Amino acid sequence: MALAGFEFRHYDAGSAKAITGQLIDVYLEVYGAEGGEFYSEDRYREQLRNHMTADGWELVAAWAGAELAGYVYGFPLPPGSRWWRGLLTLVDVAVTEETGSRTFAVSELMVRERWRRQGLGHALHDEILTGRHEERATLLVEQDNEPALAAYARWGWTELGKLRPSWAGAPELDALVLPLRPDRADANGSHAGRIGGSGSAKL
Ligand SMILES: CC(C)(COP(=O)(O)OP(=O)(O)OC[C@H]1O[C@@H](n2cnc3c(N)ncnc32)[C@H](O)[C@@H]1OP(=O)(O)O)[C@@H](O)C(=O)NCCC(=O)NCCS
């Protein structure tokens, strides 16, 4: 999805290494006011390092000239993924079964303040999801993040349940899902069952 004034570039884990510093700088700018260890440079560097080992990891960056205006990244959930651990809502066990090709987890989506409310978040979201082959996408969002919740509702996401991740002091989050290929899957239920992906990392 093109958006005037921005160039979208796709990265895999190898090519993204060259812009890791800029990814961290934007993260710290966007979340800096939150404070605390969770939003620290070291914690985010470790998150990136860990997530970038996932098979199928992908990032889309929006460049305004030489400036990184925002980015989105995610990865397919491998079989046995830890993603759904901490789900507080009772759902059928089939809902959280991962095959490596069923679910693309959107881990981060951020747009720097000066470029917000111009459709860039939506364009990044569509740019990464349009090219994915998984049946559905998922993401976790803080329950008081009104801009994000409003955006996701507008973009077709629905709540699957409440989830509290395993890290110390983690808040209760909303786990959202979005069908990517409605012809083949119901984001909340059964799936057509393409089995694939080596899924070595239990992310
Ligand atoms: C969430 C975020 C990525 C949205 O980026 P964006 O470029 O502003 O998004 P868009 O311009 O595509 O906005 C799409 C829609 O989202 C909703 N929205 C976005 N910001 C909003 C706000 N501050 N208040 C209410 N609704 C908002 C609106 O419905 C908007 O459509 P509209 O502008 O036509 O009314 C951005 O606010 C951000 O980076 N926030 C900090 C990081 C974050 O919270 N990321 C999500 C973590 S789960």
The ligand as a Gaussian input file, in Angstrom:
#p B3LYP/6-31G(d) Opt

LIG

0 1
 C       -1.300000       3.285000      17.047000
 C       -0.464000       4.049000      15.997000
 C        0.526000       3.105000      15.354000
 C       -1.426000       4.600000      14.921000
 O       -0.607000       5.209000      13.937000
 P       -1.189000       6.354000      12.971000
 O       -0.233000       6.528000      11.851000
 O       -1.557000       7.547000      13.755000
 O       -2.513000       5.634000      12.447000
 P       -3.464000       6.095000      11.268000
 O       -3.187000       7.518000      10.879000
 O       -3.397000       5.059000      10.216000
 O       -4.857000       6.061000      12.040000
 C       -5.837000       5.121000      11.768000
 C       -7.019000       5.294000      12.718000
 O       -6.656000       4.951000      14.049000
 C       -7.471000       5.717000      14.962000
 N       -6.586000       6.554000      15.759000
 C       -5.268000       6.767000      15.581000
 N       -4.802000       7.585000      16.549000
 C       -5.851000       7.898000      17.339000
 C       -6.008000       8.707000      18.497000
 N       -4.973000       9.379000      19.032000
 N       -7.222000       8.771000      19.054000
 C       -8.284000       8.100000      18.538000
 N       -8.207000       7.337000      17.417000
 C       -6.997000       7.233000      16.846000
 C       -8.378000       6.569000      14.111000
 O       -9.557000       5.829000      13.883000
 C       -7.548000       6.696000      12.841000
 O       -8.285000       7.019000      11.728000
 P       -8.583000       8.582000      11.397000
 O       -7.287000       9.341000      11.537000
 O       -9.119000       8.525000       9.993000
 O       -9.606000       9.014000      12.424000
 C        0.272000       5.263000      16.659000
 O       -0.656000       5.995000      17.431000
 C        1.446000       4.865000      17.540000
 O        2.560000       4.677000      17.060000
 N        1.218000       4.764000      18.865000
 C        2.300000       4.424000      19.805000
 C        2.735000       2.983000      19.655000
 C        1.574000       2.038000      19.875000
 O        0.778000       2.187000      20.785000
 N        1.501000       1.024000      19.005000
 C        0.501000      -0.018000      19.080000
 C        0.916000      -1.026000      20.093000
 S       -0.234000      -2.385000      20.173000

